Amino acid sequence: MLVEVNGCPVYAYTGGRAFDATQPSIVFVHGACNDHSVWALQSRYFAHHGRNVFAIDLAGHGRSGGNARASVSEIADWLESLLDALAIERVALIGHSLGALAALDMAARKPDRVSRIALLGPSSPMPVADALLDAARRNDHAAFDLINDWSFSAAHQLGGSEQPGIWMRGNALRLMERSQPGALYKDLLACRGYADGVSAAGSVRCPALLILGQRDLMAPRANATLLIEALVDKRVVTLAGCGHSLMAEAPGAVLDALRVFLPSIDNPGT
Amino acid sequence: MSKPKSTHFDTLTLHAGAAPDTATGARATPIYQTASFVFPDCDYAAALFNMERAGHIYSRISNPTCAVLEERISALEGGVGAIAVASGQAALHLAIATILGAGSHIVASRSLYGGSHNLLDFTLPRFGIQTTFVDPRDLDQWRLAIRPETRLLFGETLGNPGLEVLDIPRVAALAHEHELPLLVDSTFTTPYLLRPFDHGADLVYHSATKFLSGHGVVIGGLLVDGGRFDWQRSGKFPTLTEPYSGFHDMVFSDESTTAAFLLRARREGIRDFGACMAPMTAFQILQGIETLPLRMQRHVDNTRKVVAFLAAHKFVASVGYPELAGHPDHELAQTLLPRGCGAVFSFAIRGNRDQGRRFIESLRIFSHLANVGDAKSLVIHPASTTHFRVSAKNLAAAGIAEGTIRLSVGLENADDLIEDLSRALYASSKLS
């Protein structure tokens, strides 16, 4: 579906289901230079299991118009505008990497709008090497290649996709290549510039789930330690053998962790 | 800044898609010889069927051994994924059936494998799909043949049997100018010699029966998606961008930005047409691919020696191999095929039809049969075999004369191959 946010069209994958006001809603937020399709399996599952799902393309990404935002707080503000446009008061936010930071920030600053957060591959701080940032600024393809190198665990660099027939590295690379020029640069600026993660985590009062990759080089588990300590109501799931591309490397395990964590009509208190 | 590390081609031929079996520790890829896979519970089963979970259901749709092969060829080609099918012809059919329907039109090179020509020229029109054949070297012909209902451009990396080198960058650019994909049959070259996606192609398929498996023991096909073509933006492919009532009104381009084609091909094409690959076949092709770089280099090295011998032989009228300076695509081949132009080529003897027959029947090492890409050297007379349904006019247009002989040079010692050819040429020349 398309919805207008701040005068620009925004695409949200809904699993092909119509909105049902009686159901809880989930917004999936992708990471740098990605789009809604990174959540294909998980978002489709919840769309067909009693939730309204909105797997969005962030502004300036995928099919959404407008410009990519260069700070996490701007993305979080944009997410609130999205909820306004959708006329939804409260959602569960599931974010990956940059999307996780945006979910965290929104949960801290707009607690009335967020019922729970699931943070996949979060990091605070989320450092970005100058050279990578510079390559992204120049729209140098090497930036995509480097991100791809760091996004999969060593084992998954050679494949082993749960999705039959999909070559994960190739798929991830093609998705990044489709991004608008300059989008990666702004995404990386947002990651690097977000200094409030731990402080934000301390302000979050809703339940939080962190899904970490045991072999994550992009956002090493150690970088989530302070976040975990600061969060009040949290649970942590570490996926063995996984890198940063958790939804591709272990789609089933990610779904299982989310199923346990997210409330449903049948089990609202879970 | 550290440089991106890309695993080398040779390493990918051995490892891509495979890991030691977690259950048993088996180092080789196990042959999952099973029709079906047990569901842990009903919700899980329903999620698998509705594409909410990844996994295997039934070996017609997917199989773990086939999946390793699919990942491996995708890695070698630089694509996003692949589907293993029953044959190269099944791969071509699956590609076409996934994005075309009655009323659609294809523009294809006229220098195609005879089986592909049959499908396009004689069979698909019965289902409402028409094809215009063009000289693969003439970009104007490609351009002029495109109609409003055209949905695909198609050619072979090396034409069969004339070895026309497809100018993939220019034909792909033309296709994209019209928001159309380019499908390439890369059987003769394999990704060791040419990776069509690097030059702009959108879909690639192989008869894996040939060089990929490499030993002439299986029939199989592989269809690979490059993942770059924007089906959504094109707006010409409703099978990928509009709800499909055959799968819960799924819009495949919504589900996957990069691999919508593969989703439809698997969820409809393999499901309904059923031309799947057997896991044993996938295993054998995987074994072949493990030595692909070594074999292809030897194929090319032997071919260069055989070509040099034939080109200098007084009873040989012509040799068609793009590495020869006189070949019309010599320059293009140097750009697109720097590692070599494969191991299949044709030549003509200075003789009549009977002398051609005598030549073939005098060979002792070359096997007279309908195949290419075997470890063993092969020979055939295209006009009476692979292309016998093609009209004389189209034969001539494809560069095939009655005296044309096609060789597939194998891995034997090149001196023995040359001795075999030399003896057969002598016997042929003495036939009055």
Interface residues (C-beta under 8 A of the other chain):
Chain A: Y13 G16 D35 H36 S37 A40 L41 Q42 R44 Y45 H48 G62 R63 A129 A131 L132 D134 A135 A142 D145 L146 N148 D149 A155 Q157 L158 G159 G160 S161 E162 Q163 P164 G165 I166 W167 R169 G170 N171 R174 L175 E177 R178 P251 G252 L255
Chain B: M1 S2 K3 P4 K5 S6 T7 L12 H15 A16 G17 A18 A19 A47 N50 M51 E52 R53 A54 G55 H56 I61 S62 N63 P64 C66 A67 V68 E70 E71 R72 S74 A75 G78 G79 V80 G81 A82 I83 A84 G226 G227 R228 D230 Q232 P243 H248 D249 M250 V251 D254 E255 S256 T257 T258 A259 L262 R266
